Amino acid sequence: MSLFRPKDSRYWWYSFYFDGERYRKSTKKTKKAAAAVVEASLLASLQQGDAIELGRKKPPVLRDFSVRFLDWVENTQQLTPNGKKYYRYGWRLLRLSRLAGMRLDHISQDVAESIVFQRPLLNRKKKDREGRHEETKETVTCTGHYTNQALRTLKRMQNKAVEWKLLRDVPKFRLSKAPGRDRMIDERAEDELEQAYLDPVKHRRIKRLRQQAWLVVVILQDSGMRPDEVFPMRIENIYWDQNRIWVPEGKTDNATRFVPMSDRMKTMLRPWCGSKKEGWVFPSSRSKSGHLTTIAKGFQAARGRAGLDKKLVPYSARHTYGTYTMEKSGNAFAVSKSMGHADLKSMEPYQHQELEPLRVAINQRNQRKKFGQVLVKFVSALHAQDRSRFVLDTNLESPGPGLERELSSMA
């Protein structure tokens, strides 16, 4: 092994042969000792068979790398159908940005966080050969959720590049701030939604679809399941005698679990499933999967008829479950497990602290002191120059009449 410093460079370079191939590159270190560490590390990785192609070949451009990445997405068994769909659309967002023409090792944290992503508008009246809506030439600026989808896809692509020894490491970058799904379905909103779904309608199919969508909302709210866990529900996974439902797979490793079945769910599911012992709970002849895949349009229509906030979405029902069960039980572990979370940190959005108990606690603390004395100190600090104006009765548990008159005149 050999280290040298070219005349026109401030960095030390290494140059050596391994298995008949030459390795020559800058260490990016100005001190020889530090450069020797880099050289030794590379040699160790070569000896372990973990040589990174970056030492001999430049990393590919993101657009070229996407061909291999999308092929992996289509053929891997590690991703669910929704996961594959997520990364495919994430690449569509990346494809329209300047990141697509950059080399993988040139996409730094600053570059990734500075991109303003655009997404194409879809022509809902036309579909391509694969059954997807065609893209129009018109684009709009991505919201936080779409931006994060593009960034997560980029991060997954970079991780695969490291795994395939095309990139040395992955830069860390922060996700965009996106509004959370923090809307809850309170009792009033629930009553109005139910009325909107179950309003009399003559068309039999529309009536059936509305009943189905309302049942999905009830299951989301009473069991805490994700929408993508409710749609593929199977009758054989419903344990009627035990009042629980088995979720065989889902978004995280902890998604495989039992969830509770409320009395309301059971009462509605029994006649819906009828005498069938197996099969989809929500079958769909129009879906390739054979089961329901969304209630988005129907929910939007019902929400509009009910005059509710547009930020209310089907996922709000799951958020309502997490918030209410957390408030009543205080058992973060049990609630987290029932919702299939991979980490207890995921419970933070559901910990909505009620202000009234906090206010009562402070009032109880203050009652242990003489209320008049507390006000004396407070008013004296605010009006140190005019203390003679206030006539305070500090021997009473409540403000004296003089203080009450003075405070009322200040209001």
N, C-alpha and C positions, 0 to 999 in steps of 0.2 A: 504494500500500500504506500501511497505517496501523496503528500500535501504540498501544494505550491500556491503562490499568489502571483497572478499575471501583472504585468507592469501597468496595465490600464484599468485595474480593478482593486478595490479596497477589501475584497473578500478572499478568503482562502478556498481553493478548489481541491477536490480529490480526483485521483486518476489511478485506477487499478483494473486488473483483469480477474474475472471469476468465471470458471467453466468455459474459458475460451472467448468470453465476451468482455468488452471494455466498458467500464463505468467511469464517466468523466462529467463532473458537474460542479457548480458553485455550491458551497455549504451555506452561503448567506451569513457567514460568521466572520468578524473582523479579527478575532483572536484565534491563534493556532490551537490552543488547548480546547476551545469550544468546537472548532472545526474537527478536531480529532475525535470528539465524542460523536459528532454526526456521522463521520466516516465509519467508526466502529459499530454504530447502530445499524447502518445500512448493511455492513458485512454480516452482522449477526442475523438480520432478517433474510439475507440471501442464503446463509447456511441452514436456516430453518425452513427454507422453501417458501417464504412469504414475500418474495421480491415483488415490488410494486412496479408495474409497467411504466409508471411515470418517470422512473429513473432513466429509461431509454426512449420512451415515446411520449409525445405530448398528449394530454387528455383530449378527448373529442369535444366537439361543439355540442351544446345541449340538444340542438335539433337532430343531429346525427345519433346521439346517444339515445334519444327518445324511441328510435326504432327497436332497439334491443329491450328497452325498459317496457314498452307497451306489449311486446311479445311475451315478456315475463308476466305482465299483468294478466294477459289472456289465458296463459297456461298454468299459472301457479295454483296450488291447492291451499295456499296460506290465506288467501283473500276470499271473502264472501262475495256474492254477486253485487251487493251494494258497494263493497269496498272497491271492486274493479270499476264500477261505474264512477265512483268518486275520483279515482286517479285518472281515468280517461278524460273526464271533464276538466280536471285540474290541469292536464296537459293542454287542453284547448285554450285555457286562459294563459298559460305560459307561452304558447305558440304565438300569441298576438303581441307579446312583449319583446323588448330588446334582449332579454335573457336568452331567447331561443338561438340567437346568433353568437353567443359568447361561449368561450371554452369553460369547461367545468371548474378548472382551477382559478379562473378569473372572476367567478361569482362569489364575491366576498359578502360579509355581513352588511356593509354600508350600501353595496349595490343592490342587494336583495330588498333591503328595507326602504330604498328610495323609489322603487318601481310603483307606478300607479297603473294597476291592471285594468284592462278593458275586456268586456265580454260581449259577444255577438248577440244581437236580437234574433230570435227564432221565428220562422214562418210556421205558425201553428196549423196552416192549411195544407202544407206539403211535407212529405216524409221521404227520406232516402231509401235505398235498398235494404238497409238494416233496420228500418222502422223508426229511425230517429227523425225529429223535426229538422228541416233544412235551415242552415244559417243564412242570415241576410248580411249585406255588406255594412249595415248600420251597427254601431257599437255604442255601449254606454259604460260609464265608469263603474267599477265593481264596488259593492258595499264591503264592509268588514268581513262578512262571512265568506264571500267569494274570494276576497284577497287571501284569507287564511287557507282556503282550499288550495289555491295556487301555491302558497308557500309550503304547505304540508306536502304537496306533491313534489315540489322542488327538493325538499329535505329527504323524502323517500328516494328520489332519483340519485341524490348525492350519496346516500347511505349504500345504495346498490352499487354505485361506482366504486366506493371504497371496498365493498365486499368482492367485487370483480377485479380488484387491484388496478383500477384505472385512475384512482384519486387517493391522495395520501390521507387527508382528513376532511371533515365536514365543518364548515364555519357555523357558528351559532348565531341565530338571528331571532328577533322577537316577532311574535305574531301581531297582527293589527288588532286594534281595539274594536270589538264588535258587540252590539247590544245583545245581552243575554236573553234567554227565553224565560224571563222572570214574571210574565203575566200569569195570574192565577184565575181560575174559574170560580168566582164566589157563588153564593147561593142564588143571588138574583140573576147573574149571567147564566148559571146552569138551568134555571127555570125557563129563561127566555130561549135558550138554545133548544131545550127539549120541546118547547112549544113550536119553535120554527121547524124542527125536524118532523114532528108528529102532527102538524097541521093536516086536516083532511085534504086528500088529493085523489082525483078520479083515476089517473093513470096508474095501473097496477105496478108496473116496473119501477116507476119513480117512487111510489110508496114503499116498495120493498127496499130500494137503494137507500132511502132516507132512514128507514128502520135499521138497516145494517150499519149505516154511518153512526147513528146515535148509539147503537150497541158498542161499537168500537170506542167511542168517546167514553162511555161508562166504564169499559174495561180498562182503558188507559188511566182513568181517574181513580178507580177502586183497587187496582192491582199494582200500579206504578210501572207497568211494562212499557217498553219502547214501542212506537208505532210499527217498526219493522219486526217486532216480536209478536205483535197481535195479528197482523195480516196473515202470516203462515200458520196460525194456530190449528192444531188437529184435535179432533174429538177424542181420540184415544189418549191424549195427554191431559184430559180433564178428569180429575179424581173427585167425582161428585160426593162420595161419602166422606172424604177428608177435607172438603171445601178448599181445595188448592189446585193449581194448574202447573204442569211441568213445562219449563222453557228449555228445549234441547240445545239451542245454540243462540248466539247473539253477537253483539259488538265487541265484548271483552271476554277474557278467560272466565271471569266471574258471572258472565251472563247465563251460563247453564245453572238453573236453579228452580226452586219451587216459589210460586207467588201466591198470596192469599186470594181466595174467591169470596167476595162479600155476598151477603144474602141477596142484594139487589142484582148482582151479576148472575148468581145462580138462578134466580127467578126469571131473568130475561133469557139466559142461555138455554135453559131446559126446553122451552117450546121452540126456540130457534133451531136447535139441533134435532129435535124430534126423536124418532126411534133409532136414528143412525148410531152405530157404535164406533165408526171410524171414518176418516176422510177430513177434508178441509172444513173448518168452521165457517169460513167465508170464501166459498168457491167462486171462480170467475172463468167463464168460457172465453172471454176476450183477452185474458192474460196468458202469456207464454208459460208462466210458472204454474198456472192452474188455480191460483188463489188471488184474492184482492191485494193490490199493491199500493193504493193510495185512497184517501178520502178528501184530498185537498180542495178540489173544486166544489164538492158538495158542502164542505165545511165553510168555505168562503160564501157560498150562497146562503146557507143558514145563518151565518154571522151577519150578513147584510140584511136579511129579513128581520133579524132580531135587533138590528141597530147597535151592535156591539163594536168595541174597539178593534181596528184592523190588525193590531199587533197580537190579538188573541189567536193562537194557532192550535192545532190538535195536540202538539207537544205540551201546551199549557196544562192539559189534564194530568200528565205525568208529574209536572212541576207542582201541581196542586196536591197530589198524593204525597210527594216528598215533604212538602212544607207542613201539611196538616199532621201527618204521622210523626214528624220530627217534633212538632210543637206539643203534641199530646203525650208522646212516649218519652222524649228526651234521649232515646237510645239510638245514637248515631250509627253504631255498628249494625244493629238489627235492620234499621231502615236502609242503610247502604247495601247490605247483603240482599235484601228483598228487591232492590232496584237494580242489582247487578253491577254496581260500581266497582272499578278496579282499585280505587284509592279513597280513603276517608276524606281527602281534600275535596272530592267531588260533592261532598255534602254541604259545603259552605253556602251555595246559593239557596239552600232550603232552610237555613237557619235564620228565618225572619224573626227578629226579637220584637215582641210586643212592647210598646212604650209604656202602657198603663202599669204593668207590674213593676217596672223600673221607677216610675213616678211614685207609686205607693211605697216602695222601699225607701226612697229618699225622704218622703214625708214622715215615715216612721222614725227614721234616724233623726230628723229635725225635731220631732216631738220630744225627744229625750233632752233637748236643750230648751231654755226659756226663749220663746219666740220673740219677745220684745228685745232681749239682749242681742239676738242675731241681727234684728233690723237696726238697732243702734249702731253696731259696727259697720253695717253696710251703708247706711245713710251718711254716717260720719265720714267714711272714706270718699263718698261721692261729693259731699258738700263740706269739705274741711274748712273752707273760708267762712261759711255761714252756719256754724254749729249752733249759734245762739238762737237761730230761727226755729229750731226744733224743740218741742217739749215732749219728752218721751217718758213713759211710765214703764220702767224696766223691772218693776217688782211683780208685774202681772204675767200670766202665761200667754196672753195675747196682747196686741198693741193697745196702748191706752187711747182714749178718745182724742187726745191732742195729736197723736201721731196719725190717727186715721184721717183727721181733718186736713193735716198737712200733706199726707200722701195723696188724698183725693184732689187737692188743689194743684198738685204737681202733675197729675195724669192728663 
